[in-house]
């Protein structure tokens, strides 16, 4: 069903996402689900079309679109494969967080890799005892010299194990939501002898 009152550019974005979804996702979605296949190549192709940094600023490689454009893109992707659409939306959220809250150095380091999905990102909030309630999470971030040591358990992380960058919520100060900090954890981050990321 066509969207009402779209501009020419908005309609072109929807048609691009719809065409990609019909050709590159829909024909394979059931097979991917049955074989537990994570379609990295197709997601990188989506990234090359601007769908991995939709509402991220253009100065570091984002598409510079609006959240509403993202909603339309995700809707079209979900018609072809809801699972892939969900992960691409999570990746976009991670990219946006780096763009919005990261330092300029972090933006310049990560977004040019996140935008084409050369690097895939996962959001790590949910915990066994807290669910997705950020104010109740118990993963701790303890300063150790110039580093932080993260200690805790996350679960239900979409893309966990396949992603290259993890946006991790951890408690760095007191109780409640104000004690939470966000950390960018590269997949290759060293693990301390106790098994904790450093």
Backbone bond lengths (Angstrom), bond angles and torsions (degrees), N, CA, C in turn:
res aa  C-N    CA-C-N  psi(-1)  N-CA   C-N-CA  omega(-1)  CA-C   N-CA-C  phi
1 X - - - 1.441 - - 1.528 108.77 -
2 X 1.324 118.66 130.55 1.466 120.03 -177.87 1.524 112.03 -68.79
3 X 1.331 115.04 149.75 1.461 120.60 175.55 1.528 108.22 -79.11
4 X 1.324 118.47 142.85 1.469 119.65 178.80 1.524 111.17 -79.33
5 X 1.311 115.28 146.78 1.464 122.54 167.57 1.524 115.07 57.49
6 X 1.319 118.39 40.15 1.462 120.21 176.16 1.523 109.76 -87.72
7 X 1.339 115.71 144.56 1.456 119.81 171.98 1.530 108.48 -74.17
8 X 1.316 116.42 171.71 1.460 120.13 178.20 1.517 112.02 -59.95
9 X 1.343 117.09 -43.49 1.464 120.72 179.69 1.522 111.29 -65.96
10 X 1.334 116.86 -42.21 1.469 120.18 179.50 1.525 110.56 -63.15
11 X 1.318 116.46 -41.53 1.456 120.05 179.28 1.525 111.00 -65.33
12 X 1.327 117.16 -37.73 1.469 121.11 178.39 1.527 110.88 -63.18
13 X 1.339 117.09 -38.40 1.470 121.47 178.59 1.524 109.84 -64.63
14 X 1.322 116.79 -45.80 1.468 120.98 179.28 1.525 110.39 -62.14
15 X 1.310 117.59 -44.58 1.459 120.82 -178.71 1.527 111.36 -64.77
16 X 1.333 117.25 -38.11 1.461 120.73 177.17 1.528 110.55 -62.14
17 X 1.345 116.66 -46.77 1.462 120.26 179.48 1.523 111.24 -65.76
18 X 1.320 117.57 -39.81 1.462 122.11 179.67 1.524 110.55 -63.90
19 X 1.324 116.99 -44.87 1.461 121.58 -179.61 1.522 111.04 -63.26
20 X 1.329 116.43 -44.40 1.462 120.55 177.90 1.519 110.69 -61.45
21 X 1.318 116.81 -44.95 1.461 121.89 -178.76 1.521 111.63 -61.51
22 X 1.326 116.51 -45.27 1.465 120.39 -178.55 1.521 113.05 -67.00
23 X 1.328 116.04 -37.06 1.467 119.65 -175.04 1.520 113.94 -89.80
24 X 1.343 117.13 -36.96 1.458 120.01 -169.55 1.531 114.03 -107.85
25 X 1.343 117.92 -15.05 1.462 120.09 -179.15 1.526 112.81 -114.44
26 X 1.320 116.90 -56.46 1.469 121.31 -172.12 1.526 114.01 -53.95
27 X 1.346 119.99 -43.77 1.467 118.44 -176.99 1.532 114.39 -65.52
28 X 1.341 117.25 -16.90 1.468 120.53 -172.85 1.523 113.91 -117.16
29 X 1.318 117.81 -7.29 1.470 121.48 -170.64 1.528 113.10 -57.60
30 X 1.333 118.14 -45.51 1.470 120.35 -178.39 1.525 111.52 -65.72
31 X 1.318 116.28 -39.70 1.473 119.92 178.48 1.526 110.27 -65.58
32 X 1.333 117.39 -43.54 1.461 120.29 178.51 1.518 110.64 -60.07
33 X 1.315 116.89 -41.00 1.453 120.64 179.77 1.527 110.89 -64.88
34 X 1.328 116.15 -44.34 1.468 120.92 -177.91 1.524 112.19 -66.25
35 X 1.346 116.55 -34.74 1.470 120.34 -177.08 1.526 112.93 -99.05
36 X 1.346 116.65 2.93 1.468 122.06 -178.76 1.533 111.62 57.33
37 X 1.319 115.19 40.25 1.462 122.05 -179.71 1.528 110.41 -85.69
38 X 1.331 117.09 132.88 1.458 123.24 176.79 1.528 106.96 -100.41
39 X 1.340 118.83 108.52 1.472 121.62 -168.19 1.534 113.79 -78.75
40 X 1.309 115.95 72.35 1.461 121.71 -176.83 1.528 111.60 -60.34
41 X 1.332 117.35 -46.29 1.471 120.24 -176.92 1.525 110.97 -60.63
42 X 1.306 117.06 -42.70 1.461 120.73 -179.48 1.528 111.20 -68.15
43 X 1.335 116.66 -37.31 1.465 118.75 178.13 1.526 110.79 -67.59
44 X 1.326 117.24 -38.11 1.469 119.41 175.84 1.523 110.60 -64.63
45 X 1.306 116.72 -35.15 1.456 119.86 175.54 1.529 110.17 -63.85
46 X 1.324 116.87 -41.49 1.471 120.33 175.47 1.529 110.25 -60.84
47 X 1.333 116.11 -40.12 1.463 120.19 177.34 1.517 112.12 -61.74
48 X 1.320 116.29 -39.20 1.473 119.86 179.71 1.524 111.49 -65.81
49 X 1.332 116.69 -20.01 1.465 121.94 178.38 1.533 112.17 -93.58
50 X 1.334 117.00 4.33 1.460 120.84 176.71 1.512 114.60 91.70
51 X 1.330 118.28 13.13 1.464 120.65 -174.96 1.524 114.27 -96.17
52 X 1.335 118.36 11.62 1.464 120.30 -179.21 1.524 112.83 -113.18
53 X 1.325 116.45 -4.15 1.469 121.66 176.94 1.524 107.56 -145.33
54 X 1.327 115.28 52.29 1.463 122.20 -169.62 1.519 111.94 -59.25
55 X 1.324 117.89 -52.14 1.466 121.23 -176.30 1.523 110.96 -110.19
56 X 1.337 114.64 39.11 1.462 123.00 174.65 1.528 108.05 -106.15
57 X 1.327 116.31 145.67 1.463 120.46 -175.70 1.531 112.53 -62.73
58 X 1.305 114.95 148.44 1.465 121.95 -173.77 1.521 113.81 -74.55
59 X 1.337 118.67 -22.23 1.465 119.55 -173.78 1.522 113.10 -64.11
60 X 1.326 117.63 -18.70 1.471 120.40 177.89 1.531 111.76 -118.94
61 X 1.325 117.18 14.69 1.458 119.69 174.13 1.510 116.32 110.85
62 X 1.336 118.03 1.01 1.452 120.34 178.01 1.518 111.99 -74.65
63 X 1.320 116.14 170.22 1.463 121.44 -179.11 1.529 112.47 -82.54
64 X 1.342 117.55 -20.45 1.452 120.96 176.65 1.516 114.35 67.71
65 X 1.333 116.99 26.18 1.462 120.72 179.29 1.529 110.06 -92.82
66 X 1.328 116.17 -175.85 1.458 121.92 -179.29 1.525 110.84 -98.86
67 X 1.322 116.39 166.03 1.468 120.90 175.46 1.521 110.63 -60.20
68 X 1.322 116.84 -36.83 1.459 120.22 179.43 1.527 111.13 -62.25
69 X 1.324 117.33 -37.02 1.465 120.10 174.68 1.526 109.76 -62.51
70 X 1.343 115.59 -39.87 1.458 120.05 177.57 1.516 111.78 -61.25
71 X 1.335 117.08 -42.44 1.470 121.12 179.36 1.529 109.82 -58.17
72 X 1.317 116.61 -45.83 1.470 119.84 -179.25 1.523 111.30 -65.28
73 X 1.334 116.67 -40.83 1.469 120.44 179.03 1.521 110.04 -63.58
74 X 1.339 117.49 -47.99 1.467 120.35 -178.41 1.526 111.15 -63.65
75 X 1.324 117.04 -35.74 1.458 119.76 178.01 1.526 110.42 -62.26
76 X 1.323 116.99 -43.83 1.466 119.97 179.61 1.523 111.17 -67.18
77 X 1.324 117.51 -40.94 1.461 120.24 178.37 1.521 110.95 -63.82
78 X 1.323 116.54 -39.71 1.468 120.84 -178.50 1.518 112.18 -65.62
79 X 1.323 117.90 -26.69 1.469 120.08 176.14 1.526 110.53 -64.53
80 X 1.324 116.70 -29.71 1.465 120.36 178.82 1.512 112.88 -89.01
81 X 1.319 117.31 -41.67 1.467 121.48 179.84 1.530 108.88 -161.43
82 X 1.338 117.22 102.05 1.466 120.40 -177.98 1.525 113.81 -59.19
83 X 1.330 117.22 -33.69 1.468 120.12 -177.30 1.530 110.31 -67.46
84 X 1.321 116.67 -47.74 1.466 120.47 179.13 1.523 110.32 -64.40
85 X 1.329 117.12 -41.40 1.467 120.61 177.99 1.524 110.70 -59.76
86 X 1.323 116.89 -41.38 1.469 120.51 -179.41 1.521 110.69 -63.42
87 X 1.344 117.01 -44.01 1.462 117.90 -179.51 1.521 111.17 -66.68
88 X 1.327 117.88 -40.60 1.468 119.98 178.54 1.530 110.04 -62.36
89 X 1.333 118.04 -35.47 1.468 119.75 177.62 1.527 110.48 -67.67
90 X 1.329 118.39 -37.56 1.466 122.26 177.65 1.528 109.96 -66.18
91 X 1.321 115.90 -44.07 1.465 120.48 177.62 1.539 109.88 -58.39
92 X 1.337 116.77 -43.45 1.460 121.07 177.87 1.519 111.17 -60.15
93 X 1.329 117.22 -41.15 1.460 120.73 178.91 1.523 110.20 -61.77
94 X 1.327 117.33 -43.32 1.463 121.25 178.50 1.526 110.69 -62.57
95 X 1.326 116.28 -44.68 1.463 120.75 179.86 1.525 110.16 -61.18
96 X 1.341 116.13 -43.69 1.461 121.00 178.36 1.524 111.10 -61.76
97 X 1.339 117.85 -40.06 1.466 120.65 -179.85 1.519 111.09 -63.00
98 X 1.340 117.05 -42.82 1.466 120.06 177.24 1.528 109.27 -63.02
99 X 1.327 116.84 -42.98 1.462 121.81 -178.96 1.522 111.81 -64.45
100 X 1.320 117.20 -40.91 1.460 122.00 -173.40 1.528 113.09 -84.06
101 X 1.319 116.92 -40.32 1.463 120.40 -172.05 1.524 113.99 -113.44
102 X 1.326 117.54 -12.70 1.457 119.98 179.93 1.519 111.85 -75.66
103 X 1.320 115.41 162.90 1.461 120.14 174.21 1.525 108.82 -71.33
104 X 1.331 116.54 165.74 1.463 119.73 176.77 1.527 110.13 -59.46
105 X 1.320 116.51 -37.88 1.467 120.96 178.18 1.535 110.63 -62.29
106 X 1.319 117.52 -43.80 1.467 120.79 178.07 1.523 111.17 -65.68
107 X 1.336 116.33 -41.53 1.468 119.51 177.37 1.519 110.47 -58.63
108 X 1.331 117.17 -46.16 1.466 121.13 -177.15 1.522 112.19 -71.02
109 X 1.323 116.94 -29.63 1.468 120.18 179.21 1.526 112.04 -76.33
110 X 1.343 116.82 -44.48 1.456 119.55 -168.51 1.530 115.54 -97.97
111 X 1.313 118.29 -40.18 1.467 118.46 -171.21 1.524 113.46 -65.03
112 X 1.341 120.16 -37.80 1.472 117.62 176.08 1.531 113.54 -61.02
113 X 1.338 117.02 -20.13 1.469 120.90 176.22 1.527 111.43 -93.78
114 X 1.335 116.90 -31.78 1.465 120.75 179.38 1.527 111.79 -74.68
115 X 1.330 117.45 -37.42 1.467 121.03 -175.26 1.531 112.92 -59.05
116 X 1.338 119.86 -43.45 1.471 119.25 176.55 1.535 112.99 -88.98
117 X 1.311 116.89 4.82 1.469 124.11 -176.30 1.526 112.27 62.17
118 X 1.333 116.42 28.71 1.464 119.39 169.04 1.522 108.31 -65.58
119 X 1.325 115.67 -29.86 1.458 124.07 171.91 1.523 106.52 -119.68
120 X 1.330 116.79 129.50 1.465 121.66 178.22 1.519 109.24 -102.06
121 X 1.330 115.42 144.31 1.468 119.87 -174.91 1.517 111.93 -123.89
122 X 1.330 114.78 145.55 1.461 122.61 175.49 1.521 109.05 -124.47
123 X 1.327 114.98 152.02 1.456 124.39 -177.93 1.527 107.34 -104.67
124 X 1.330 117.81 123.48 1.466 121.80 -172.63 1.525 111.22 -116.46
125 X 1.308 114.86 90.20 1.464 121.55 178.75 1.525 111.01 -116.31
126 X 1.328 117.90 -49.67 1.462 123.07 -168.61 1.529 112.38 -62.44
127 X 1.353 114.83 136.06 1.462 122.06 179.35 1.524 109.89 -131.78
128 X 1.345 117.34 156.98 1.462 120.13 -178.87 1.528 114.25 -57.28
129 X 1.315 118.37 -40.38 1.460 120.15 -175.85 1.519 115.00 -94.33
130 X 1.341 117.04 -9.54 1.468 119.84 -174.47 1.514 113.35 -121.63
131 X 1.311 117.08 -10.98 1.456 119.17 -174.02 1.514 109.36 61.58
132 X 1.336 116.92 -134.44 1.463 121.29 179.08 1.528 112.15 -104.99
133 X 1.320 116.18 22.74 1.459 121.84 177.57 1.523 108.68 -85.43
134 X 1.328 116.56 99.12 1.465 121.10 -175.16 1.526 111.86 -57.51
135 X 1.314 117.38 -36.43 1.465 120.18 -177.19 1.521 112.47 -66.40
136 X 1.340 117.48 -18.52 1.471 120.70 -176.68 1.515 113.89 -105.41
137 X 1.325 118.25 1.29 1.466 117.79 -174.46 1.517 111.62 -68.24
138 X 1.340 115.16 155.61 1.464 119.45 -174.96 1.526 113.73 -119.90
139 X 1.328 119.27 -7.18 1.466 120.20 175.75 1.519 108.07 -57.04
140 X 1.333 116.19 129.19 1.464 120.99 -174.96 1.520 110.58 -105.49
141 X 1.325 114.76 147.14 1.458 122.94 172.45 1.518 106.78 -119.83
142 X 1.328 116.16 111.46 1.460 121.07 -177.09 1.516 109.50 -113.03
143 X 1.331 116.04 129.83 1.459 119.60 -179.63 1.523 109.98 -69.80
144 X 1.350 114.88 136.59 1.468 122.53 177.18 1.520 106.14 -136.16
145 X 1.326 116.48 89.39 1.466 120.42 -174.29 1.521 109.77 66.92
146 X 1.332 116.24 -124.22 1.466 120.77 178.67 1.523 112.28 -86.84
147 X 1.307 117.02 -3.64 1.461 121.88 -175.99 1.528 110.88 -107.60
148 X 1.323 114.18 170.48 1.456 121.71 168.21 1.517 107.27 -119.79
149 X 1.314 116.32 142.36 1.463 121.92 172.94 1.514 106.57 -106.58
150 X 1.338 116.45 123.77 1.464 121.95 178.36 1.517 108.46 -97.39
151 X 1.318 116.19 133.47 1.455 120.84 -178.40 1.529 108.87 -139.21
152 X 1.321 116.41 115.74 1.458 120.32 -179.85 1.516 110.49 164.57
153 X 1.326 115.54 -173.79 1.457 121.81 -177.17 1.519 109.94 -127.39
154 X 1.318 116.21 131.15 1.461 122.49 173.39 1.526 107.84 -114.55
155 X 1.333 116.60 154.99 1.463 119.67 178.12 1.526 109.48 -145.49
156 X 1.343 114.84 165.86 1.466 122.35 178.66 1.533 111.26 55.81
157 X 1.325 116.63 43.90 1.459 121.31 -179.20 1.526 108.26 -91.27
158 X 1.314 116.62 108.57 1.464 120.68 179.50 1.521 108.99 -63.27
159 X 1.331 116.07 125.37 1.456 120.98 -177.89 1.512 113.59 84.34
160 X 1.345 117.26 1.63 1.460 120.86 179.76 1.523 110.85 -55.78
161 X 1.312 116.41 131.02 1.459 121.19 -178.27 1.512 112.53 91.60
162 X 1.330 117.87 -26.29 1.464 121.50 179.58 1.523 111.44 -102.38
163 X 1.318 117.16 -22.99 1.461 120.24 -177.18 1.518 111.11 -76.33
164 X 1.339 113.96 161.15 1.465 122.01 -179.64 1.524 111.43 -103.50
165 X 1.336 116.49 -22.64 1.459 121.97 -178.36 1.523 108.19 -134.35
166 X 1.337 115.71 135.39 1.456 121.33 -179.62 1.531 109.31 -119.55
167 X 1.328 116.01 124.59 1.460 122.39 176.74 1.530 105.35 -93.11
168 X 1.327 115.98 102.77 1.465 122.08 -167.79 1.528 110.81 -108.10
169 X 1.336 115.46 127.91 1.457 121.83 173.80 1.530 108.01 -91.11
170 X 1.329 115.68 129.21 1.465 120.11 179.43 1.521 109.47 -146.73
171 X 1.318 114.72 154.20 1.469 120.77 -178.49 1.521 108.63 -84.78
172 X 1.332 115.49 114.75 1.464 120.85 179.69 1.527 111.91 -105.32
173 X 1.350 116.30 -14.18 1.466 119.58 -179.11 1.518 109.37 -135.57
174 X 1.339 117.16 -138.62 1.454 121.31 -173.31 1.519 113.98 -75.28
175 X 1.335 114.46 -166.17 1.454 121.67 -177.15 1.526 110.91 -74.15
176 X 1.334 114.76 164.50 1.460 120.72 175.93 1.517 113.30 81.81
177 X 1.323 115.10 -179.67 1.459 121.43 -173.77 1.529 112.65 -64.90
178 X 1.333 118.03 -31.48 1.464 119.98 -176.92 1.528 112.97 -71.17
179 X 1.314 117.96 -12.44 1.459 120.52 179.26 1.516 113.59 -89.85
180 X 1.335 117.46 5.13 1.463 121.45 -175.05 1.520 110.45 -95.46
181 X 1.319 115.88 136.01 1.462 122.74 172.31 1.523 108.05 -120.99
182 X 1.314 115.30 161.71 1.463 121.27 179.15 1.518 108.61 -115.40
183 X 1.324 115.99 135.17 1.455 122.43 -177.22 1.531 109.83 -123.78
184 X 1.321 115.39 139.44 1.466 120.48 171.92 1.522 106.83 -93.90
185 X 1.325 115.30 116.76 1.459 120.49 -177.23 1.522 108.54 -115.41
186 X 1.321 115.37 111.31 1.451 122.28 177.13 1.536 108.94 -68.52
187 X 1.317 116.06 143.07 1.472 120.14 179.72 1.526 111.58 -54.26
188 X 1.326 117.09 -30.95 1.461 121.15 -178.06 1.513 114.28 -88.85
189 X 1.337 118.07 11.41 1.468 121.09 -179.35 1.524 110.11 -59.69
190 X 1.342 117.58 131.21 1.465 119.42 -179.93 1.523 111.89 -61.85
191 X 1.294 115.73 149.46 1.460 122.84 177.59 1.519 107.47 -108.00
192 X 1.328 116.07 135.75 1.459 120.31 -179.57 1.522 110.17 -69.36
193 X 1.327 118.56 165.86 1.466 121.26 178.81 1.528 112.95 -54.95
194 X 1.321 117.00 -26.10 1.462 119.61 179.89 1.531 110.92 -81.61
195 X 1.342 117.25 -2.91 1.459 121.33 179.51 1.511 113.64 93.60
196 X 1.349 117.02 5.53 1.457 120.45 -177.60 1.528 110.09 -95.19
197 X 1.370 117.99 140.74 1.458 119.87 175.64 1.517 111.32 -62.51
198 X 1.333 115.90 143.77 1.475 121.44 176.47 1.515 108.50 -114.74
